[in-house]
């Protein structure tokens, strides 16, 4: 059983925020713009041409607006995409919720199905278990508005710090949409004494430390297992956990190898065809606010699959765990000189380009 009440409910929502960041194809990272390559060298870079940040202080909402871009009917996500956009947080805040909506050039709503995914990234902070850029939040067309008590939990963002935003769009409908913009609305609090528990999302992937691939692997016939071990950069409390798996997954586990404590162990619910129907999101069941994790201990994610066919399923396996984390120490800054950070950055920017010819605004070539 999980804890009940406001704390448990908020923790579950925070776990969902973290989990959303790993459900889309793994292109949820980028890096310092100052570390970006030059267009002349053939490397993509970030852009500021297609982003606006608009504050609504009366409602305590910050809108991140990406676009415009045209979406031809019946276009896949291999269409031309906006480049990774760079913005600045205007003041100190904590994010207590978010939602997305999409409109066309006439201000009319566009079906949410066109949003393949959207990500908000912090190039100044590293991930908890790997020295790559922190994934802050993400959304797809299935993502419902997320909100939690701002006095209790919030994701801190420093005023003046840069963030990166990327969106991948497609248009499976029969209609053309012109001048489309994607709106990410962040609900925030500004009181310095709140929230009670500042939190950060984190995630682990069974394919780590590989950061230049799809995070998927080939599934051999029968039972197979994939694991990855790591230690966190700082001490803190895990207050919520969730996971992501593909078809024919049989188990997802997260444990402290140093103590034997099991933090998350679920068997997903599958339909008759083996597709994942439900993956439980759990809040910490122990004493206190959350489950303590420390850099001196080693932790393992384990993913199990059972392929019922006689042939290999190409790129059939994927496994991630995501959670909400209360740091008990200062959150570590990212180091752009780290090899994994640089590899992650290069791959993510390329992943936008490789889905189509990158455009800024109304079809101008990308590049600063």
C-alpha positions as CSV (number, residue, x, y, z in Angstrom):
1,X,0.0,0.0,0.0
2,X,1.1,3.6,-0.7
3,X,0.7,6.5,1.7
4,X,-2.7,8.3,1.3
5,X,-3.6,11.9,1.4
6,X,-2.2,15.2,0.0
7,X,1.5,14.2,0.3
8,X,1.0,10.9,-1.5
9,X,-1.2,12.4,-4.2
10,X,1.2,15.2,-4.9
11,X,4.2,12.8,-4.9
12,X,2.4,10.6,-7.5
13,X,1.7,13.6,-9.7
14,X,5.4,14.6,-9.4
15,X,6.4,11.1,-10.4
16,X,4.1,11.5,-13.4
17,X,5.9,14.7,-14.3
18,X,9.2,12.9,-14.3
19,X,7.8,9.9,-16.1
20,X,6.4,12.0,-19.0
21,X,9.9,13.0,-19.8
22,X,11.0,9.5,-20.7
23,X,7.9,8.3,-22.5
24,X,8.5,10.1,-25.8
25,X,11.5,8.9,-27.9
26,X,14.6,9.7,-26.0
27,X,15.5,13.2,-27.3
28,X,14.9,15.1,-24.1
29,X,18.3,16.6,-23.7
30,X,20.5,19.3,-25.1
31,X,23.3,21.4,-23.8
32,X,24.9,24.8,-23.3
33,X,24.5,27.0,-26.3
34,X,28.0,28.2,-25.7
35,X,29.1,24.6,-26.3
36,X,27.2,24.4,-29.5
37,X,28.9,23.7,-32.8
38,X,28.9,26.1,-35.7
39,X,26.5,25.7,-38.7
40,X,29.5,25.9,-41.0
41,X,30.8,22.7,-39.4
42,X,27.7,20.9,-40.2
43,X,26.5,20.7,-36.6
44,X,23.0,22.0,-35.6
45,X,22.7,24.5,-32.8
46,X,20.1,26.0,-30.6
47,X,17.9,28.9,-31.7
48,X,16.1,31.9,-30.2
49,X,14.2,32.7,-33.4
50,X,11.0,30.8,-32.6
51,X,10.4,31.2,-28.9
52,X,8.6,33.7,-26.7
53,X,8.4,33.8,-22.9
54,X,5.3,35.7,-21.6
55,X,4.6,36.3,-17.9
56,X,1.0,36.6,-16.5
57,X,1.7,37.7,-12.9
58,X,-2.0,38.0,-12.0
59,X,-2.5,34.3,-12.6
60,X,1.1,33.3,-11.7
61,X,1.6,31.7,-15.1
62,X,4.6,31.7,-17.4
63,X,3.9,30.8,-21.1
64,X,6.7,29.3,-23.2
65,X,5.5,29.7,-26.9
66,X,7.3,27.9,-29.7
67,X,6.7,28.5,-33.4
68,X,5.3,29.3,-35.8
69,X,5.5,26.4,-38.1
70,X,3.2,25.0,-40.8
71,X,1.8,21.5,-40.5
72,X,0.7,20.0,-43.8
73,X,-2.1,17.4,-43.7
74,X,-1.1,13.7,-43.2
75,X,2.5,14.6,-42.3
76,X,4.6,12.3,-40.0
77,X,7.1,13.5,-37.3
78,X,9.8,13.2,-40.0
79,X,8.5,16.5,-41.4
80,X,10.6,19.7,-40.9
81,X,10.8,20.5,-37.2
82,X,11.6,23.6,-35.2
83,X,15.2,23.6,-33.9
84,X,15.9,23.4,-30.2
85,X,14.9,26.8,-28.7
86,X,16.7,28.7,-26.0
87,X,15.0,30.8,-23.4
88,X,15.6,32.5,-20.1
89,X,13.8,32.1,-16.8
90,X,12.8,35.8,-15.9
91,X,12.9,35.4,-12.1
92,X,13.2,32.9,-9.3
93,X,10.2,30.6,-9.2
94,X,9.1,27.1,-8.4
95,X,7.0,25.2,-11.0
96,X,3.8,23.8,-9.4
97,X,2.0,22.7,-12.5
98,X,1.9,22.9,-16.3
99,X,-0.3,22.3,-19.3
100,X,-0.1,22.6,-23.1
101,X,-2.3,23.8,-25.9
102,X,-1.8,24.5,-29.6
103,X,-3.2,27.2,-31.9
104,X,-2.9,28.2,-35.5
105,X,-2.1,31.5,-37.1
106,X,-5.7,32.7,-36.8
107,X,-5.8,31.9,-33.0
108,X,-8.0,28.9,-33.5
109,X,-7.3,25.7,-31.6
110,X,-5.4,22.9,-33.3
111,X,-6.1,19.2,-32.3
112,X,-3.7,18.1,-29.6
113,X,-2.9,15.0,-31.6
114,X,-0.3,17.0,-33.6
115,X,1.9,17.2,-30.5
116,X,4.2,14.2,-30.7
117,X,6.1,15.5,-27.7
118,X,7.6,18.6,-26.0
119,X,10.4,18.9,-23.5
120,X,11.8,21.5,-21.2
121,X,15.4,21.1,-20.3
122,X,17.9,22.7,-17.9
123,X,21.5,22.8,-19.3
124,X,22.8,24.3,-16.1
125,X,22.0,21.2,-13.9
126,X,22.9,17.6,-14.4
127,X,20.8,14.5,-14.0
128,X,20.9,12.7,-10.6
129,X,22.5,9.4,-11.8
130,X,24.4,10.6,-15.0
131,X,26.3,13.8,-15.8
132,X,24.0,14.8,-18.7
133,X,21.5,17.7,-18.7
134,X,18.5,17.7,-16.4
135,X,15.2,16.8,-17.9
136,X,12.7,19.1,-16.2
137,X,9.3,18.2,-17.7
138,X,7.7,16.9,-20.9
139,X,4.3,16.5,-22.5
140,X,2.7,14.7,-25.4
141,X,-0.8,14.8,-26.8
142,X,-2.0,12.4,-24.1
143,X,-0.6,14.4,-21.2
144,X,-3.3,16.0,-19.1
145,X,-2.7,19.2,-17.1
146,X,-0.5,18.6,-14.1
147,X,-0.9,20.4,-10.9
148,X,0.2,19.9,-7.3
149,X,0.1,22.0,-4.1
150,X,2.6,24.9,-4.6
151,X,3.0,25.3,-0.9
152,X,4.2,21.7,-0.5
153,X,6.1,20.7,-3.6
154,X,7.7,22.7,-6.5
155,X,10.5,22.4,-9.0
156,X,12.9,25.4,-8.4
157,X,14.2,27.4,-11.4
158,X,16.6,30.3,-10.9
159,X,15.9,33.7,-12.5
160,X,18.4,34.4,-15.3
161,X,19.1,30.8,-15.9
162,X,18.8,29.4,-19.4
163,X,16.5,26.6,-20.5
164,X,16.1,24.7,-23.7
165,X,12.8,23.7,-25.2
166,X,12.1,21.4,-28.1
167,X,8.9,20.2,-29.7
168,X,8.3,17.5,-32.2
169,X,5.1,17.8,-34.2
170,X,3.2,15.7,-36.8
171,X,-0.2,16.1,-38.4
172,X,-2.1,12.8,-38.9
173,X,-5.3,14.8,-39.7
174,X,-6.8,15.6,-43.1
175,X,-6.5,19.4,-42.6
176,X,-3.6,21.8,-43.2
177,X,-2.6,24.1,-40.3
178,X,-0.6,27.2,-40.9
179,X,1.3,29.4,-38.4
180,X,1.0,26.8,-35.6
181,X,2.4,27.7,-32.2
182,X,2.8,25.3,-29.2
183,X,2.1,26.9,-25.8
184,X,3.6,25.4,-22.6
185,X,2.0,27.2,-19.6
186,X,4.0,26.9,-16.3
187,X,2.1,27.5,-13.1
188,X,4.5,29.0,-10.5
189,X,5.0,30.3,-7.0
190,X,7.5,33.1,-6.2
191,X,7.5,33.1,-2.3
192,X,11.0,32.5,-1.1
193,X,9.9,30.4,1.9
194,X,7.9,28.0,-0.3
195,X,7.6,25.2,-1.2
196,X,8.2,23.1,1.9
197,X,9.9,20.5,-0.2
198,X,11.8,21.7,-3.3
199,X,12.0,18.7,-5.7
200,X,13.7,17.7,-8.9
201,X,12.7,15.0,-11.4
202,X,15.2,12.2,-12.2
203,X,15.3,9.1,-14.3
204,X,17.3,6.0,-15.0
205,X,17.4,4.1,-18.3
206,X,18.5,0.5,-18.7
207,X,20.6,1.5,-21.7
208,X,22.6,4.1,-19.8
209,X,25.3,5.3,-20.1
210,X,24.6,5.2,-23.8
211,X,23.2,8.6,-24.8
212,X,23.5,8.4,-28.6
213,X,20.9,5.8,-29.4
214,X,17.2,5.3,-29.2
215,X,17.4,3.6,-25.8
216,X,15.9,0.5,-27.4
217,X,17.5,-2.9,-27.8
218,X,16.7,-6.1,-29.8
219,X,14.7,-8.7,-27.9
220,X,15.8,-12.3,-28.4
221,X,13.2,-15.1,-28.2
222,X,12.1,-16.1,-24.7
223,X,13.2,-14.5,-21.4
224,X,15.8,-11.7,-21.3
225,X,17.2,-9.2,-18.8
226,X,18.8,-5.8,-19.1
227,X,20.4,-4.0,-16.1
228,X,22.3,-0.8,-15.3
229,X,24.0,0.2,-12.1
230,X,24.8,3.7,-10.8
231,X,25.2,6.0,-7.7
232,X,23.4,9.3,-7.3
233,X,25.5,12.5,-7.3
234,X,23.9,13.7,-4.0
235,X,21.9,12.6,-1.0
236,X,18.2,12.9,-1.1
237,X,14.7,11.4,-0.7
238,X,12.7,9.6,-3.4
239,X,9.1,10.4,-3.0
240,X,7.5,8.9,-6.1
241,X,8.4,6.4,-8.8
242,X,7.0,5.3,-12.2
243,X,8.2,3.5,-15.2
244,X,8.1,3.1,-19.0
245,X,8.2,-0.3,-20.9
246,X,7.4,-1.7,-24.3
247,X,5.3,-4.6,-25.4
248,X,6.1,-8.1,-23.8
249,X,7.8,-6.5,-20.8
250,X,7.4,-8.7,-17.7
251,X,9.1,-6.8,-14.9
252,X,10.7,-3.5,-13.9
253,X,12.7,-3.3,-10.7
254,X,14.8,-0.6,-8.9
255,X,16.9,-1.6,-5.9
256,X,19.7,-0.5,-3.6
257,X,22.4,-3.1,-4.2
258,X,24.4,-2.0,-1.1
259,X,21.5,-2.7,1.3
260,X,19.2,-5.0,-0.6
261,X,16.3,-2.6,-0.2
262,X,13.8,-2.8,-3.1
263,X,12.5,0.7,-4.0
264,X,10.3,-0.3,-7.0
265,X,9.2,-3.7,-8.3
266,X,6.3,-4.0,-10.6
267,X,4.9,-6.3,-13.2
268,X,3.1,-4.3,-15.9
269,X,-0.5,-5.2,-17.0
270,X,-0.5,-6.4,-20.6
271,X,-3.3,-7.0,-23.1
272,X,-3.8,-10.2,-25.1
273,X,-1.3,-9.0,-27.7
274,X,1.3,-8.2,-25.1
275,X,1.0,-4.5,-25.2
276,X,1.5,-2.5,-22.0
277,X,-1.9,-1.4,-20.6
278,X,-0.8,0.0,-17.2
279,X,2.4,0.6,-15.2
280,X,1.8,1.5,-11.6
281,X,3.3,4.7,-10.2
282,X,4.2,4.3,-6.5
283,X,4.8,6.7,-3.7
284,X,7.3,5.8,-0.9
285,X,5.9,3.3,1.5
286,X,8.4,3.7,4.3
287,X,8.7,6.0,7.3
288,X,9.2,9.7,6.9
289,X,8.9,11.8,3.7
290,X,10.7,9.5,1.3
291,X,13.2,6.8,0.6
292,X,16.8,7.9,1.3
293,X,19.4,7.4,-1.4
294,X,23.1,8.3,-1.0
295,X,26.2,8.5,-3.2
296,X,28.0,5.8,-1.2
297,X,25.5,3.2,-2.3
298,X,25.0,1.5,-5.7
299,X,21.5,1.3,-7.3
300,X,20.3,-1.0,-10.1
301,X,17.5,-0.8,-12.6
302,X,16.5,-4.2,-14.0
303,X,14.2,-4.7,-16.9
304,X,12.8,-8.1,-17.9
305,X,11.1,-9.2,-21.2
306,X,9.5,-12.4,-22.4
307,X,9.4,-12.5,-26.2
308,X,6.8,-15.1,-27.2
309,X,8.0,-15.4,-30.8
310,X,10.7,-17.5,-32.3
311,X,12.4,-14.4,-34.0
312,X,14.2,-11.4,-32.6
313,X,12.1,-8.3,-32.2
314,X,14.2,-5.5,-33.5
315,X,14.4,-2.5,-31.1
316,X,11.7,-4.2,-29.1
317,X,13.1,-3.6,-25.6
318,X,13.0,-0.4,-23.6
319,X,13.0,0.3,-19.9
320,X,13.1,3.4,-17.8
321,X,12.3,4.5,-14.2
322,X,11.4,8.1,-13.4
323,X,10.8,9.7,-10.1
324,X,10.5,12.8,-7.9
325,X,13.4,13.6,-5.6
326,X,13.9,15.9,-2.7
327,X,17.6,16.9,-2.6
328,X,19.3,17.1,0.8
329,X,22.3,18.8,-0.6
330,X,22.8,21.5,-3.3
331,X,21.9,20.2,-6.7
332,X,25.1,19.7,-8.8
333,X,25.8,21.9,-11.8
334,X,26.3,20.3,-15.2
335,X,29.8,20.2,-16.7
336,X,29.8,20.8,-20.5
337,X,33.3,19.3,-20.6
338,X,32.0,15.9,-19.6
339,X,32.2,13.5,-22.5
340,X,28.8,12.1,-21.8
341,X,27.3,15.6,-21.6
342,X,28.8,16.6,-25.0
343,X,27.7,13.3,-26.6
344,X,24.2,13.7,-25.3
345,X,24.1,17.3,-26.5
346,X,25.3,16.5,-30.0
347,X,22.9,13.5,-30.4
348,X,19.9,15.5,-29.2
349,X,20.4,18.4,-31.6
350,X,21.0,15.9,-34.4
351,X,17.9,14.0,-33.5
352,X,15.8,17.1,-34.3
353,X,17.5,17.5,-37.7
354,X,17.4,13.8,-38.6
355,X,13.6,13.9,-38.4
356,X,13.5,16.4,-41.2
357,X,15.0,19.6,-42.6
358,X,15.1,21.9,-39.6
359,X,13.4,25.3,-40.1
360,X,13.1,28.5,-38.1
361,X,9.8,30.3,-38.2
362,X,8.4,30.2,-41.8
363,X,10.9,28.1,-43.5
364,X,14.2,29.9,-43.1
365,X,17.3,27.6,-42.7
366,X,18.3,27.1,-39.0
367,X,21.4,28.5,-37.5
368,X,22.5,31.5,-35.5
